[in-house]
Amino acid sequence: MDDENWREKIQERIDIAEKLFEKSTTFADENLTGSMKLSNRIKSELRFLKKIISGKIEFKDDHLSSSNLTSLEALVTCIEDTKCISAILCPFHVGIQNGDEEEIFDQERKVIVDIVCNDGSTWMKVVARNAKALLTAWEGRGGFGEKSIITQAELLLATANTNLNNFHPPEIHFVFYKGVPLTIANGLQKIGITVKGNIVDDQNFETENLLNNSKLICPKLESKKHKTTSVNLDITALLCLVSNLCHGKNNFEFAVPVLTKQAIEEQNSPVLSKIEKFIENKTLYACETAIKSFNDIVQTVGGEKEKIRSYELLKKVIVVDDNPSERTMFLQNSGKINERSKVIFGTGDSLKAVTVTANTGFVRAASQCDVRFSVFIHEARALTERKEKSAKCLDSKKNL
């Protein structure tokens, strides 16, 4: 290829990369989780292409064919055309086979899911290879180290089985940017993969069709959301359920500023009704560690009414042994991750029960370690009955 021709083609790719980078910054502006990873990948490709055109890297023909730009372009296109995105380029711990059927947690290995949507109930993998290359790899005639699409699908299925969303494996969608051979589409569908993109005859590879004109919209799957029937109560939830602050006594200015702040919040956004609505008609569990800590707090700082409420509440709660899940115990202790929280959340995980909690610090820290819990988040409320004696009682209609 002559000098002018390859420079023109590289410049075309630089122009595409710059447009992709601009789009990726809009994802960051929308606070889409993982958008910075995408921007960094595009910047890396852009730097590489600019080094080629500047002569810092000697041009080779395979720089055009092996560029990562097509994959990045496919991913950006799918992000733009997909609704209800929760995260992009999201890491998950790999599921590995243990015996004939059971998938277990492997804390050492991770896979990256291109797009997570529908509140985590759907995973999307974007495939940028053309249909002919896909079929070649499928038939075992691909290059050294090249994984067939079925191998990738099986790995994602195994990983989904150990990274449950509301205790059910996420649905997996494969999105084919340049078409998919009929044989592969059928094979993927047989193992439970949803296929999106143009399906082409196995011999019809003359054109590399892009996605068809219909948008690749992943609709919100309200009908497929799994309802939970079991709840795991964290210490914070137990406190909210018995606190005087949540039972109409929020018209105080307390000597402790944080309690006054909670009183203001409770007037504007009552917590009790939210929790009660969520736990209604569900089986309530709490582990021994949570119950012991809760009882210690009630006996130490609780007022008489709060103690009575706690006694009545615990009649409705099934107390279970501490039994944290394997993946929870792999979490390393840190400022936000401690043994008590690991036991409480981990026991809920083992029970397949949604943990009701105000401990957002632990939830975020665990997520950053690629361990995601099924939770119902509420605002924190303290026990305040005994503090009312030293507090200033205000008009209940007054906004503190």
MARVEX-220293 format. One record per residue (C-alpha): x, y negated, z; residue number from 1; chain. Coordinates in steps of 0.05 Angstrom, whole numbers. Layout:
// MARVEX-220293
+--------+--------+--------+-----+-------+
:   east :  north :     up :  nr : kette :
+--------+--------+--------+-----+-------+
:      X :      Y :      Z : NUM :     A :
...
+--------+--------+--------+-----+-------+
***
This chain:
// MARVEX-220293
+--------+--------+--------+-----+-------+
:   east :  north :     up :  nr : kette :
+--------+--------+--------+-----+-------+
:      0 :      0 :      0 :   1 :     A :
:     29 :    -67 :    -21 :   2 :     A :
:     45 :   -121 :     31 :   3 :     A :
:    -13 :   -168 :     13 :   4 :     A :
:    -64 :   -112 :     14 :   5 :     A :
:    -48 :    -84 :     83 :   6 :     A :
:    -42 :   -153 :    113 :   7 :     A :
:   -112 :   -170 :     88 :   8 :     A :
:   -140 :   -106 :    118 :   9 :     A :
:   -106 :   -117 :    185 :  10 :     A :
:   -132 :   -189 :    186 :  11 :     A :
:   -202 :   -163 :    174 :  12 :     A :
:   -194 :   -118 :    235 :  13 :     A :
:   -168 :   -177 :    276 :  14 :     A :
:   -229 :   -217 :    257 :  15 :     A :
:   -275 :   -160 :    278 :  16 :     A :
:   -238 :   -151 :    344 :  17 :     A :
:   -244 :   -225 :    360 :  18 :     A :
:   -319 :   -223 :    348 :  19 :     A :
:   -324 :   -161 :    392 :  20 :     A :
:   -285 :   -195 :    447 :  21 :     A :
:   -331 :   -255 :    444 :  22 :     A :
:   -392 :   -209 :    451 :  23 :     A :
:   -359 :   -172 :    509 :  24 :     A :
:   -352 :   -238 :    547 :  25 :     A :
:   -428 :   -247 :    543 :  26 :     A :
:   -436 :   -179 :    576 :  27 :     A :
:   -390 :   -204 :    632 :  28 :     A :
:   -432 :   -268 :    639 :  29 :     A :
:   -492 :   -222 :    650 :  30 :     A :
:   -454 :   -187 :    706 :  31 :     A :
:   -458 :   -120 :    670 :  32 :     A :
:   -416 :    -71 :    709 :  33 :     A :
:   -356 :    -47 :    668 :  34 :     A :
:   -356 :   -106 :    620 :  35 :     A :
:   -286 :   -126 :    641 :  36 :     A :
:   -261 :    -57 :    623 :  37 :     A :
:   -291 :    -65 :    554 :  38 :     A :
:   -261 :   -135 :    546 :  39 :     A :
:   -192 :   -108 :    566 :  40 :     A :
:   -196 :    -51 :    516 :  41 :     A :
:   -214 :    -99 :    460 :  42 :     A :
:   -158 :   -147 :    481 :  43 :     A :
:   -108 :    -90 :    480 :  44 :     A :
:   -129 :    -71 :    409 :  45 :     A :
:   -127 :   -144 :    388 :  46 :     A :
:    -56 :   -152 :    415 :  47 :     A :
:    -34 :    -89 :    378 :  48 :     A :
:    -63 :   -113 :    311 :  49 :     A :
:    -31 :   -181 :    319 :  50 :     A :
:     37 :   -149 :    332 :  51 :     A :
:     29 :   -111 :    266 :  52 :     A :
:     12 :   -172 :    225 :  53 :     A :
:     68 :   -212 :    258 :  54 :     A :
:    119 :   -158 :    241 :  55 :     A :
:    135 :   -140 :    313 :  56 :     A :
:    108 :    -70 :    297 :  57 :     A :
:    124 :    -39 :    230 :  58 :     A :
:     60 :    -26 :    191 :  59 :     A :
:     41 :     46 :    175 :  60 :     A :
:    -19 :     71 :    135 :  61 :     A :
:    -47 :    109 :    195 :  62 :     A :
:    -52 :     43 :    233 :  63 :     A :
:   -115 :     32 :    192 :  64 :     A :
:   -145 :    101 :    200 :  65 :     A :
:   -127 :    112 :    273 :  66 :     A :
:   -148 :     44 :    299 :  67 :     A :
:   -192 :     45 :    361 :  68 :     A :
:   -232 :    -12 :    333 :  69 :     A :
:   -286 :     32 :    303 :  70 :     A :
:   -300 :     63 :    371 :  71 :     A :
:   -303 :     -5 :    404 :  72 :     A :
:   -348 :    -33 :    350 :  73 :     A :
:   -395 :     27 :    358 :  74 :     A :
:   -398 :     18 :    433 :  75 :     A :
:   -413 :    -57 :    429 :  76 :     A :
:   -467 :    -43 :    377 :  77 :     A :
:   -501 :      8 :    422 :  78 :     A :
:   -496 :    -38 :    483 :  79 :     A :
:   -531 :    -93 :    444 :  80 :     A :
:   -586 :    -44 :    421 :  81 :     A :
:   -599 :     -9 :    487 :  82 :     A :
:   -647 :    -31 :    541 :  83 :     A :
:   -643 :    -22 :    616 :  84 :     A :
:   -566 :    -15 :    620 :  85 :     A :
:   -539 :     -4 :    691 :  86 :     A :
:   -464 :      1 :    674 :  87 :     A :
:   -415 :     13 :    617 :  88 :     A :
:   -350 :     54 :    617 :  89 :     A :
:   -371 :     83 :    683 :  90 :     A :
:   -326 :    136 :    716 :  91 :     A :
:   -355 :    199 :    747 :  92 :     A :
:   -321 :    257 :    782 :  93 :     A :
:   -319 :    319 :    738 :  94 :     A :
:   -361 :    379 :    753 :  95 :     A :
:   -323 :    445 :    749 :  96 :     A :
:   -349 :    516 :    746 :  97 :     A :
:   -348 :    557 :    810 :  98 :     A :
:   -372 :    628 :    796 :  99 :     A :
:   -426 :    642 :    746 : 100 :     A :
:   -471 :    582 :    754 : 101 :     A :
:   -452 :    534 :    809 : 102 :     A :
:   -419 :    468 :    790 : 103 :     A :
:   -374 :    439 :    845 : 104 :     A :
:   -343 :    371 :    857 : 105 :     A :
:   -273 :    358 :    831 : 106 :     A :
:   -244 :    295 :    865 : 107 :     A :
:   -182 :    297 :    821 : 108 :     A :
:   -213 :    290 :    752 : 109 :     A :
:   -260 :    239 :    722 : 110 :     A :
:   -298 :    228 :    658 : 111 :     A :
:   -320 :    160 :    631 : 112 :     A :
:   -393 :    152 :    611 : 113 :     A :
:   -399 :    100 :    556 : 114 :     A :
:   -467 :     73 :    577 : 115 :     A :
:   -508 :     87 :    639 : 116 :     A :
:   -580 :     64 :    635 : 117 :     A :
:   -650 :     72 :    664 : 118 :     A :
:   -624 :     62 :    735 : 119 :     A :
:   -574 :    119 :    725 : 120 :     A :
:   -623 :    170 :    699 : 121 :     A :
:   -594 :    168 :    628 : 122 :     A :
:   -522 :    174 :    605 : 123 :     A :
:   -502 :    156 :    534 : 124 :     A :
:   -440 :    177 :    496 : 125 :     A :
:   -424 :    137 :    434 : 126 :     A :
:   -390 :    177 :    378 : 127 :     A :
:   -354 :    137 :    323 : 128 :     A :
:   -323 :    194 :    282 : 129 :     A :
:   -354 :    206 :    214 : 130 :     A :
:   -397 :    267 :    201 : 131 :     A :
:   -344 :    305 :    161 : 132 :     A :
:   -292 :    298 :    217 : 133 :     A :
:   -343 :    319 :    268 : 134 :     A :
:   -360 :    383 :    230 : 135 :     A :
:   -286 :    399 :    218 : 136 :     A :
:   -272 :    396 :    293 : 137 :     A :
:   -337 :    434 :    308 : 138 :     A :
:   -312 :    491 :    263 : 139 :     A :
:   -244 :    492 :    298 : 140 :     A :
:   -206 :    460 :    239 : 141 :     A :
:   -191 :    394 :    273 : 142 :     A :
:   -124 :    366 :    291 : 143 :     A :
:    -83 :    390 :    351 : 144 :     A :
:   -115 :    371 :    417 : 145 :     A :
:   -178 :    346 :    383 : 146 :     A :
:   -239 :    365 :    424 : 147 :     A :
:   -302 :    388 :    389 : 148 :     A :
:   -366 :    351 :    405 : 149 :     A :
:   -394 :    413 :    439 : 150 :     A :
:   -335 :    415 :    488 : 151 :     A :
:   -348 :    342 :    506 : 152 :     A :
:   -422 :    356 :    514 : 153 :     A :
:   -410 :    415 :    561 : 154 :     A :
:   -363 :    374 :    604 : 155 :     A :
:   -415 :    318 :    609 : 156 :     A :
:   -470 :    367 :    627 : 157 :     A :
:   -427 :    398 :    682 : 158 :     A :
:   -409 :    329 :    708 : 159 :     A :
:   -482 :    308 :    708 : 160 :     A :
:   -498 :    368 :    751 : 161 :     A :
:   -450 :    343 :    805 : 162 :     A :
:   -469 :    269 :    800 : 163 :     A :
:   -544 :    272 :    810 : 164 :     A :
:   -590 :    212 :    804 : 165 :     A :
:   -644 :    218 :    856 : 166 :     A :
:   -620 :    289 :    863 : 167 :     A :
:   -632 :    307 :    790 : 168 :     A :
:   -579 :    309 :    735 : 169 :     A :
:   -581 :    250 :    687 : 170 :     A :
:   -606 :    261 :    616 : 171 :     A :
:   -549 :    258 :    566 : 172 :     A :
:   -556 :    223 :    498 : 173 :     A :
:   -504 :    227 :    443 : 174 :     A :
:   -506 :    167 :    396 : 175 :     A :
:   -473 :    179 :    328 : 176 :     A :
:   -449 :    115 :    296 : 177 :     A :
:   -432 :    146 :    228 : 178 :     A :
:   -482 :    202 :    224 : 179 :     A :
:   -483 :    273 :    251 : 180 :     A :
:   -485 :    339 :    212 : 181 :     A :
:   -550 :    378 :    220 : 182 :     A :
:   -512 :    438 :    249 : 183 :     A :
:   -482 :    396 :    304 : 184 :     A :
:   -548 :    361 :    319 : 185 :     A :
:   -583 :    428 :    327 : 186 :     A :
:   -527 :    456 :    370 : 187 :     A :
:   -528 :    397 :    417 : 188 :     A :
:   -604 :    397 :    423 : 189 :     A :
:   -602 :    472 :    442 : 190 :     A :
:   -559 :    457 :    503 : 191 :     A :
:   -603 :    399 :    525 : 192 :     A :
:   -570 :    338 :    492 : 193 :     A :
:   -613 :    284 :    461 : 194 :     A :
:   -586 :    264 :    392 : 195 :     A :
:   -591 :    193 :    364 : 196 :     A :
:   -566 :    169 :    296 : 197 :     A :
:   -572 :    192 :    223 : 198 :     A :
:   -575 :    267 :    215 : 199 :     A :
:   -543 :    288 :    149 : 200 :     A :
:   -538 :    352 :    110 : 201 :     A :
:   -474 :    391 :    127 : 202 :     A :
:   -448 :    381 :     56 : 203 :     A :
:   -469 :    309 :     46 : 204 :     A :
:   -410 :    268 :     69 : 205 :     A :
:   -401 :    221 :     10 : 206 :     A :
:   -426 :    162 :     49 : 207 :     A :
:   -410 :    144 :    121 : 208 :     A :
:   -479 :    120 :    142 : 209 :     A :
:   -482 :     72 :    200 : 210 :     A :
:   -539 :     76 :    249 : 211 :     A :
:   -607 :     73 :    216 : 212 :     A :
:   -645 :      8 :    215 : 213 :     A :
:   -686 :     24 :    276 : 214 :     A :
:   -655 :     -3 :    340 : 215 :     A :
:   -621 :     48 :    385 : 216 :     A :
:   -666 :     28 :    443 : 217 :     A :
:   -665 :     73 :    504 : 218 :     A :
:   -734 :     60 :    534 : 219 :     A :
:   -745 :     56 :    608 : 220 :     A :
:   -765 :    126 :    627 : 221 :     A :
:   -816 :    110 :    681 : 222 :     A :
:   -853 :    176 :    671 : 223 :     A :
:   -789 :    216 :    679 : 224 :     A :
:   -766 :    183 :    743 : 225 :     A :
:   -762 :    234 :    799 : 226 :     A :
:   -801 :    218 :    861 : 227 :     A :
:   -768 :    234 :    927 : 228 :     A :
:   -806 :    266 :    983 : 229 :     A :
:   -751 :    266 :   1035 : 230 :     A :
:   -720 :    207 :   1072 : 231 :     A :
:   -656 :    203 :   1113 : 232 :     A :
:   -659 :    147 :   1164 : 233 :     A :
:   -595 :    109 :   1178 : 234 :     A :
:   -584 :     75 :   1245 : 235 :     A :
:   -602 :      8 :   1213 : 236 :     A :
:   -669 :     35 :   1189 : 237 :     A :
:   -686 :     64 :   1257 : 238 :     A :
:   -671 :     -4 :   1289 : 239 :     A :
:   -716 :    -41 :   1240 : 240 :     A :
:   -773 :      6 :   1254 : 241 :     A :
:   -773 :    -10 :   1329 : 242 :     A :
:   -745 :    -82 :   1332 : 243 :     A :
:   -790 :   -135 :   1363 : 244 :     A :
:   -766 :   -181 :   1307 : 245 :     A :
:   -802 :   -136 :   1257 : 246 :     A :
:   -865 :   -131 :   1300 : 247 :     A :
:   -887 :   -204 :   1298 : 248 :     A :
:   -836 :   -234 :   1346 : 249 :     A :
:   -798 :   -275 :   1295 : 250 :     A :
:   -817 :   -344 :   1320 : 251 :     A :
:   -756 :   -354 :   1363 : 252 :     A :
:   -692 :   -394 :   1359 : 253 :     A :
:   -642 :   -348 :   1393 : 254 :     A :
:   -579 :   -367 :   1429 : 255 :     A :
:   -542 :   -321 :   1381 : 256 :     A :
:   -541 :   -353 :   1311 : 257 :     A :
:   -543 :   -287 :   1273 : 258 :     A :
:   -608 :   -269 :   1308 : 259 :     A :
:   -639 :   -336 :   1289 : 260 :     A :
:   -617 :   -323 :   1218 : 261 :     A :
:   -652 :   -256 :   1219 : 262 :     A :
:   -714 :   -288 :   1248 : 263 :     A :
:   -716 :   -337 :   1190 : 264 :     A :
:   -706 :   -281 :   1140 : 265 :     A :
:   -760 :   -239 :   1173 : 266 :     A :
:   -810 :   -296 :   1168 : 267 :     A :
:   -796 :   -304 :   1094 : 268 :     A :
:   -787 :   -231 :   1077 : 269 :     A :
:   -814 :   -181 :   1128 : 270 :     A :
:   -774 :   -116 :   1128 : 271 :     A :
:   -820 :    -69 :   1165 : 272 :     A :
:   -875 :    -67 :   1111 : 273 :     A :
:   -823 :    -51 :   1057 : 274 :     A :
:   -794 :      7 :   1096 : 275 :     A :
:   -862 :     34 :   1117 : 276 :     A :
:   -887 :     32 :   1045 : 277 :     A :
:   -826 :     70 :   1021 : 278 :     A :
:   -828 :    124 :   1075 : 279 :     A :
:   -903 :    134 :   1072 : 280 :     A :
:   -923 :    207 :   1062 : 281 :     A :
:   -850 :    229 :   1062 : 282 :     A :
:   -813 :    276 :   1108 : 283 :     A :
:   -768 :    237 :   1155 : 284 :     A :
:   -699 :    263 :   1174 : 285 :     A :
:   -642 :    236 :   1216 : 286 :     A :
:   -578 :    271 :   1233 : 287 :     A :
:   -552 :    280 :   1304 : 288 :     A :
:   -499 :    226 :   1297 : 289 :     A :
:   -550 :    174 :   1274 : 290 :     A :
:   -598 :    192 :   1331 : 291 :     A :
:   -544 :    190 :   1384 : 292 :     A :
:   -519 :    121 :   1361 : 293 :     A :
:   -591 :     95 :   1356 : 294 :     A :
:   -609 :    120 :   1426 : 295 :     A :
:   -546 :     89 :   1455 : 296 :     A :
:   -563 :     21 :   1424 : 297 :     A :
:   -636 :     24 :   1448 : 298 :     A :
:   -616 :     43 :   1519 : 299 :     A :
:   -562 :    -11 :   1521 : 300 :     A :
:   -596 :    -72 :   1490 : 301 :     A :
:   -669 :    -52 :   1477 : 302 :     A :
:   -729 :    -82 :   1512 : 303 :     A :
:   -786 :    -42 :   1542 : 304 :     A :
:   -831 :    -47 :   1480 : 305 :     A :
:   -773 :    -29 :   1435 : 306 :     A :
:   -758 :     33 :   1478 : 307 :     A :
:   -831 :     55 :   1474 : 308 :     A :
:   -831 :     47 :   1398 : 309 :     A :
:   -767 :     86 :   1393 : 310 :     A :
:   -797 :    143 :   1434 : 311 :     A :
:   -859 :    145 :   1389 : 312 :     A :
:   -817 :    139 :   1325 : 313 :     A :
:   -772 :    198 :   1342 : 314 :     A :
:   -833 :    243 :   1349 : 315 :     A :
:   -842 :    235 :   1273 : 316 :     A :
:   -769 :    247 :   1255 : 317 :     A :
:   -738 :    315 :   1243 : 318 :     A :
:   -669 :    314 :   1275 : 319 :     A :
:   -619 :    357 :   1237 : 320 :     A :
:   -548 :    378 :   1249 : 321 :     A :
:   -493 :    335 :   1220 : 322 :     A :
:   -478 :    367 :   1152 : 323 :     A :
:   -443 :    318 :   1104 : 324 :     A :
:   -436 :    339 :   1032 : 325 :     A :
:   -369 :    359 :   1003 : 326 :     A :
:   -363 :    298 :    958 : 327 :     A :
:   -376 :    251 :   1017 : 328 :     A :
:   -321 :    280 :   1059 : 329 :     A :
:   -271 :    268 :   1003 : 330 :     A :
:   -280 :    193 :   1014 : 331 :     A :
:   -219 :    162 :   1046 : 332 :     A :
:   -232 :    120 :   1108 : 333 :     A :
:   -225 :     44 :   1098 : 334 :     A :
:   -253 :    -21 :   1124 : 335 :     A :
:   -323 :     -3 :   1098 : 336 :     A :
:   -318 :     73 :   1100 : 337 :     A :
:   -316 :    106 :   1168 : 338 :     A :
:   -330 :    175 :   1195 : 339 :     A :
:   -398 :    158 :   1224 : 340 :     A :
:   -424 :    130 :   1159 : 341 :     A :
:   -395 :    189 :   1120 : 342 :     A :
:   -433 :    237 :   1166 : 343 :     A :
:   -499 :    200 :   1161 : 344 :     A :
:   -499 :    187 :   1086 : 345 :     A :
:   -467 :    255 :   1072 : 346 :     A :
:   -521 :    292 :   1111 : 347 :     A :
:   -574 :    256 :   1071 : 348 :     A :
:   -537 :    277 :   1009 : 349 :     A :
:   -537 :    350 :   1031 : 350 :     A :
:   -612 :    345 :   1047 : 351 :     A :
:   -626 :    314 :    978 : 352 :     A :
:   -660 :    258 :   1017 : 353 :     A :
:   -657 :    184 :   1000 : 354 :     A :
:   -620 :    147 :   1055 : 355 :     A :
:   -656 :     85 :   1080 : 356 :     A :
:   -603 :     35 :   1101 : 357 :     A :
:   -578 :    -36 :   1108 : 358 :     A :
:   -506 :    -13 :   1103 : 359 :     A :
:   -491 :    -42 :   1034 : 360 :     A :
:   -417 :    -46 :   1050 : 361 :     A :
:   -411 :     30 :   1054 : 362 :     A :
:   -454 :     41 :    992 : 363 :     A :
:   -412 :     -7 :    950 : 364 :     A :
:   -346 :     20 :    976 : 365 :     A :
:   -367 :     91 :    961 : 366 :     A :
:   -390 :     71 :    891 : 367 :     A :
:   -322 :     40 :    878 : 368 :     A :
:   -293 :    109 :    895 : 369 :     A :
:   -341 :    138 :    843 : 370 :     A :
:   -387 :    170 :    895 : 371 :     A :
:   -458 :    143 :    887 : 372 :     A :
:   -512 :    156 :    938 : 373 :     A :
:   -587 :    155 :    929 : 374 :     A :
:   -609 :     98 :    975 : 375 :     A :
:   -665 :     51 :    992 : 376 :     A :
:   -634 :    -15 :   1014 : 377 :     A :
:   -666 :    -62 :   1065 : 378 :     A :
:   -644 :   -123 :   1104 : 379 :     A :
:   -613 :   -113 :   1173 : 380 :     A :
:   -652 :   -129 :   1237 : 381 :     A :
:   -627 :   -125 :   1309 : 382 :     A :
:   -663 :   -109 :   1373 : 383 :     A :
:   -685 :   -176 :   1401 : 384 :     A :
:   -737 :   -165 :   1457 : 385 :     A :
:   -688 :   -177 :   1514 : 386 :     A :
:   -659 :   -238 :   1479 : 387 :     A :
:   -728 :   -272 :   1477 : 388 :     A :
:   -720 :   -294 :   1550 : 389 :     A :
:   -663 :   -341 :   1533 : 390 :     A :
:   -691 :   -361 :   1464 : 391 :     A :
:   -733 :   -422 :   1446 : 392 :     A :
:   -803 :   -402 :   1425 : 393 :     A :
:   -826 :   -440 :   1364 : 394 :     A :
:   -893 :   -449 :   1329 : 395 :     A :
:   -902 :   -384 :   1290 : 396 :     A :
:   -924 :   -423 :   1228 : 397 :     A :
:   -862 :   -466 :   1229 : 398 :     A :
:   -806 :   -449 :   1181 : 399 :     A :
:   -746 :   -444 :   1227 : 400 :     A :
+--------+--------+--------+-----+-------+
***
